[in-house]
Amino acid sequence: MVDTKQRILDTAERLFAEQGYDATSLRHIIAEAGVNLAAVHYHFGGKDEVLAQVVLRKVGPVNEARLARLDEAERDFGGKPPVEAILRAFLMPTAEAADKSPEFVKLMGRVVAEGLIENLALTHFQPMTDRFIGALARSLPELSRNELGWRIYFMFGAMSRALHGIPQTWLTGEAGDVRERLERLVVFLSGGFRAAASAPAAGETAAQTQTANHKVHR
């Protein structure tokens, strides 16, 4: 028998994936789960924590797989894997999770698209994100921290679209499954990460750029 907490999480995951976080109210969750508001407050406190727990129970194992793949890539390439290896270590465990839970892909696409991933990452995934940012910085020493940050930001936008799927009107063939889409994304992103650095933004001096580089590469 599914307990109350599990039932709330299962229901919230489905509704967040189908409708998005903002469009899903606690009232909707409790009605679909067949529980009362007191049960949600007892187990979670509020909707933010419901989302965090929904994501954590799926992303926790994914992040462990990401770190294991990054460890392997760093061993294989003497501590400095190429961008493609870093991106595959980060992205491909998502495809493996999708094989087990298609709803997970829809959920994470929503979370990224609605701008919720940053707060979740800062609160729950900082050690993992720090490892990958450090690996990218070592692989791309010519990029300032600011420039690398922009490219990571763009990466999450592209990842969101890849997870949601591509409207068929943009394609001349099949969109492919999640694994195929993410392999295409690795090729696309590796070119973007390796592209020449853009000119410093207005107000960003050469000294500031050098300082940012020192901080991220030390």
Secondary structure, 3 states (H helix, E strand, C coil): CCCHHHHHHHHHHHHHHHHCCCCCCHHHHHHHHCCCHHHHHHHCCCHHHHHHHHHHHHHHHHHHHHHHHHHHHHHHCCCCCCHHHHHHHHHHHHHHHHHHCHHHHHHHHHHHHCCCHHHHHHHHCHHHHHHHHHHHHHHCCCCCHHHHHHHHHHHHHHHHHHHHCCCHHHCCCCCCCHHHHHHHHHHHHHHHHHCCCCCCCCCCCHHHHHHHHHHHHC
